[in-house]
Amino acid sequence: MQRQVGLEGVSAGYANRAVLEQLTLHIPAFTTTAVVGPNGSGKSTLLGVIAGVIRATAGEVEHRTAGRVAFVTQRSKAVDVLPLTVRDAVAMGRWGRRGLWRRLSRRDWEVVETSMGRLGIASLAHRQLGELSGGQRQRALIAQGLAQEADLLLLDEPTTGLDATAQRLIADVLAEVTEEGVTVVQATHDLGVARSAGHLLLLQEGRLWGEGDPREVLTDDVIDAVWRLPRRV
Ligand SMILES: Nc1ncnc2c1ncn2[C@@H]1O[C@H](COP(=O)(O)OP(=O)(O)OP(=O)(O)O)[C@@H](O)[C@H]1O
């Protein structure tokens, strides 16, 4: 099994808050890794560290190749306030290759159309991003991630809030891209999605509780222990 990313003793967090503590883990190449854990356990922070947008305060983050990394996060509100059509937003996924001021090539536009088609949003191409439903917006942001043609695709809760059909569509698309040689990492609260991943990282309070085959890591006892109800005082 090839490693796409390896973390060795990584700690990271925000200005006044240490979040991840001493994480040693790996992301295998060409498969899907699910990152699970309760609210606030550090899943998004871990994706940020892997994406390179959050700097580790200790330890090493090693990437197998210097390939492209795409990071799809639902938190970005910036795109909503810009007067962007869905096609424009997906086309932004090509800027990293093309540069901000260069015209997109015919091939760039082909990738944009293919990415929208794969997410089933071709018919929304002319709609303003800010006026989409939550699920449509989410699919547009994932299409933007696909349009980057990255080697490593990081997704923060890509299927949260989506209907069953859209969830299935995204699961199928992610399975397809891994077969095409992309490594996918997704943070999720859906333990069904996590169980069908190739690799699992289970976080609790910024520490790694378990790593490996999801069916081996996610036992009933582990689920009870990690997602125990907080005491109400
Ligand atoms: N920008 C920020 N500044 C300061 N603290 C932050 C910031 N973002 C997250 N945190 C804190 O870091 C911790 C981990 O948050 P993170 O978003 O990584 O968790 P998560 O597992 O993705 O949570 P959720 O399942 O709720 O999305 C939390 O305690 C959170 O309050």
The ligand as an ORCA input file, in Angstrom:
! r2SCAN-3c Opt
* xyz 0 1
  N     -10.939     29.276     13.459
  C     -10.894     28.775     14.685
  N     -10.355     29.453     15.724
  C     -10.285     28.943     16.980
  N     -10.723     27.704     17.289
  C     -11.258     26.964     16.311
  C     -11.366     27.451     14.955
  N     -11.942     26.480     14.193
  C     -12.181     25.455     15.035
  N     -11.768     25.742     16.296
  C     -11.844     24.850     17.471
  O     -11.044     23.713     17.212
  C     -11.651     22.533     17.730
  C     -11.766     21.509     16.606
  O     -12.636     22.046     15.618
  P     -12.846     21.301     14.213
  O     -13.697     22.212     13.377
  O     -11.538     20.864     13.683
  O     -13.672     20.012     14.678
  P     -14.580     19.028     13.824
  O     -14.274     17.647     14.336
  O     -14.414     19.275     12.371
  O     -16.034     19.465     14.330
  P     -17.508     19.338     13.644
  O     -17.848     17.879     13.599
  O     -18.368     20.070     14.633
  O     -17.440     19.991     12.295
  C     -12.976     22.970     18.338
  O     -12.787     23.079     19.720
  C     -13.235     24.316     17.713
  O     -13.964     25.137     18.607
*
